[in-house]
Amino acid sequence: MRAYVLRRYRAEAVGFQRLPRPAAGPGQLLIRVHATGLNPVDTKICDGAMRALRLHRLPMILGSELAGTVVAAHPSARHHQIGARVCLRTPIALMGAFAEYIAVDEALVSRVPDAVDDLTAGGLPLVGLTAWQALHEVARIQPGERVFISAGAGGVGGLAIQLAKLAGTHVATTASPAGTDLVRSLGADDVVDYQQHDPARVLDAYDVAVDLLGGAHTLTAMRTLRPGGRLVSLAGPPEPETRFGSRTVGPLLRGLLAANIRRTRNQARRRHVSYRYLFMRPDTTQLDHLLELAARGDITVPIASTAPADRLGELLTELRQGHAKGKLVATWIP
């Protein structure tokens, strides 16, 4: 089978290889991949940004979410029929979605409703689960609250806007002029042009902020909050106790994380707000619900660009540039 393989930690050391087709082990399904979404975690792994976590062994197949069809199953895997359309977010230590076939534990797999196409199913798992867990597990948003979501035209931001609106909140976001129409179509009530305005000078006394950018943007998101507000960051400094997939960090890295987060926690304390870092995890119950919402038309996955898997390198370059409005999805079956 063809697979897109990272050989060394740098962008140039990645490309297609021919590998043996995997077999379904105990409790596993073999899936023929139809579509795979691209996400920033893919480029972070390529660049070695997650190397210190020691999650991966090289060479490895990249790709963190997919939609496809079950083509084989181990006798002990009994909950999905051959021919079923499925999708999943692969575990961070496994990845493996950028390939024609993948063998995965059936506990990770969700059935795709007939009303949901492959592009949506292949682009939904990571962004949908991330947005859901940020809003409902960590921030615990409530109807009537005001929620600020940075970078609303991106994959996670677009899903977060829709889920926050479904929960009955008032939503503000940032976007360039090129992304304004998109975020408004997804339900954003207020849109700040980040090229012209500091969101913290325009927005005030929000209940919840979701930071998708990190760096100085984490403090900007914090400054939009009222006292008692909640900040959830996917890109700010991780907390030392964060679990990265099935792993916790060792004592040396834990100490570095503690030092790195100290400034952010002090800033949150001075502003009387809470700070939480989110590292998303696969969850089939949540993904099943998101697929139901997509089937009903309550949420959509805005697709910025799609291309055959042969052009994965081009799509990854587009992802690195950071200007895509929505998701990038590669297709493996015409």
N, C-alpha and C positions, 0 to 999 in steps of 0.2 A: 504494500500500500504506500501511497505518498503521504509524507508527514513533513511539517515545517519545524525544523529542529534547531535549537540553540546549542552550539558546540562550545563556545567560550563566552564570557561576559563582556560582550561588546556588540554593537549593532551590526558590524560587518560579518560576524561569525555566526550567521543564521541563514538558513535556506532549506530547500526541499531535499529530502532523502527518500530512498526506497527502503522500507522496513517490512519485516514479516507482519502479516495481519495478526492481531492479538486474538487469543481465545478467551471465552468467558470462563472465569474461575468460579469457585463455590460462591453462590449468592450473587453472581454477576450476570449482566446482560452484555451482549455485543451489539453495538449500535453503528449503523451506517450513517455517517454525518451528512446532513443536508446543508446546514447553515451554521456559521460560527460568528458571534459578535466579537469585536475588538474592544479592548479596554486599556486604560492607562497602566494597569498592573502588568500587562504584557510587555510594554516598553520598559517599565521599571525593572522587571526581571532581566531583560536583555542588557540593560545598562549596569547591572550589578547592584542596583539600589537596595535590594532586599537580601544581598549576599550574607550579611552579618547574621541574619536569622537562621541560616543553615537549613532552609526548608527543602532545597533542591539539590539533586545530583546531576551533573552534566555528563554527557549530552541529555537534553530533555526536549519533549515536544511542548511547544507553547500552546496557549489558548485556554480560556477559562470558562466558556459557556458555549452551548451548542443545542441545536435541534436536529433530530434524525429519526430513523426507523429501527426498531428492534429486529435484528436479522438472526440472532441465535441467543440461546439462554442456557445456563447451567441447569441441570435437573433440580437443583435446590432453589432456583429462582422461579417463583410461581405466580407472581403478581402482575406480570406484564406479558401479553401474548406476542408471538411473532407477528410482525407487521404493524404493531402499535406505533403511533407517532408520539415521540417523547421529547423532553428537553431537560436540561439540568445546568447547574453551576457546578463545575468540577471543584473538588477540594484544592486548596491553594498548594498543597504539597504534591498533588498529582498533575494538575493542569491537563495537557494532552488533547485539547479540543481541536487543534489545527492539524487534523489528520482525517483520512477517509473513513477510518474505523476507530472505535474506542471501546474498551471493556471497562465497565464501571459497576459498582455495587448497586443493585436495584433499589436500595433504600434511598439513593440520591435522586431518583428519576421521577419526574412528573409526567402524567399523560397530557398531551396537547389536545384541546377541544377542536372539533372540526372547523369551527368558525375562526380559528387563529392560524394564520399562514406561517410558513417556515421562517421568513425573515423576522416576523414579530417574535416567534418562539425562540429563535436563535439569538435575538438581541435583548430579550427581556430578563433572563435570570439574574445576572449580576447587578444590573442597574435597578431592577425592581426590588430585589431583596435588600440591596443597600439602602434604598430610599425608605422602604417599609420599616426596616430595623432602626434606622435613624429617627424616624418620626414616631413610630408606635412603641418600640421597645425602650429606646433610650430617652427621647424627649417626652414621650407620652402626651402627645398633643391632644387638646380638648376643643370641642366646638366653640367658636367665638374667639379663640386665641388668634394672635397675630404672629405670623411665621415669616422669617426672612430666610431665603434660600439663595446662596451665591451661585453664580454661573448657571442660570436657569436654562440656557440653550444647550447645555451639554447633556450627555446620556442620563446620568444620575439626577441632575437638576431638573430635567424635563419630567421624569417620573415623579420626583418629589413634589413638584408643583401640583401635578394631577392628584396624587394621593392626599396631599394637604387640603386641597379644595374638596375632595370627597369627604374628608373628615369635618368639614364645616368651618375651616379657618380662613382668615384673611391672609393672602400671600403676597409678599413683595420679593423681587428678585433683581439681579443685575444682568445686563445684556448689552452688547454693542448695538448700534442702529440696525445692523444686518440681522440680528437675532431677535429684535423687539417683536416683530409680527408673530414669530414662532411662539415665544413665551406667553404672549397674550392669548394666542389660540389655545394654549394648554391650560389657561385659567388664571394666569398671574393678574392680580388686581393692580399692583403698582410695579413699574419697571424703572430702574435707575440706570442711566447710561454711564457705565463705569469709566468710559473714556473722557467724560466731562465732569463727573461728580463723584465725590467720596460718599459711599452709601451711608456711612455713619453720620454725615452732616445732613443727610436728607431724611433718613429713617430714625425713629426714636421710640423708646419704650416698647419694644417688641417683646413678646413672651418667650419666643424660641428663635434661635438662629442655627442654621445648618451650614457649616463651612466646608466647601468642597475644594478649596484652593490652597490652603495652608500658607506658611510664611507670614508676611505682614497682614495677609487677608484674615488670618485667624483673629487678630486683635481688632481689625475693622468689624468683623461680624460680632465680636463681643461688645463693641461700643454701640451697637444698635439695640441692645437689650435694656430692659427695665431692671431695677434691683429685684432679685429673686428669679430672673430669667434663666433659661437653660441654653447652653451652647453645646452643640454636638459637632465634632470635627472628624472628617475622614482623611484629612491631609495635614492636620496639626501634629504636635508632638504626641506620640503614644504614651499611655500610662504604663509604668513598669509591670503592672499585673496583667497587661493585655495578653490574651491567648492568640497566637498566630496559627490558625488552623488547630491542629492537635498539640501544638508545642507551646510551652512557656519558655521565656528567654532565660539564659544562664545568668549567674551572678554578675559577671563583668558587664554584659549588655544591660542588665537590669539597672546597674548603677549609672551607666551612661544615660539611659532613658530617664531615670529619676532626676539627674542633673539637668537634662534638656527640658523637662516639663516644669521645673521649679518656677521659672519666670512666668510661664503661662498660668500656673495655679495661683501665683501671687497676684497677678493682674486680675484674675477672676475673683479672688478674695477681696481685693480692694474695691471692686465694682459690685460686690455682693451678688455675683452670679455663679452658676455651677458650670464646670467644664468636664466633658466626657469625650473620649476618643472611641471611635467605632472601627473595628475590624470585622467586616461582614463574614458571616458563616453560611454555608448551604442549609436550607430548611425547606423540605418538600411540602409541608403543610402550608407555609406561607406562599411558596411558589404556586401551589394548586390554587390558592385564593387569587393570586395575581392573574393567573391564566383565566380564571372565571371572570374577573373584571375585564380582561381584554376581550374575551368572547362576547360579553354583553356590550362592548363599546364604551365602557366607563373609563378605560385608560387606553392609550395608544403608545407605541414605541416610534417616535419620529426617526426615520431613516435618513441620514445625511448623504450616505453614499454606499453603494453595494457593487461588488465586482466578483468575478470568478476567483476561486482560491489561488489560481496561478498568479494572481496579482496581489497576493498578501503583502509582499514587500512594499508595494505602492500604498496600500491601505495603512500599513504601519507608519510609513513616512507621513501620510496625511494626519494620522493620529498624533504623531510627535509635534506637528506644527501647531496643534491646539486650536484650530479655527473651525472645525467641523460643527455644524449645527444639528445635533442629534447623534444617532448611532452609526457606526461603520460596521457593515456585515459582509462576510465573505461566503460565497455559495460553492458547495462541493458537487452538487448534482444540478445539471441545467434545468 
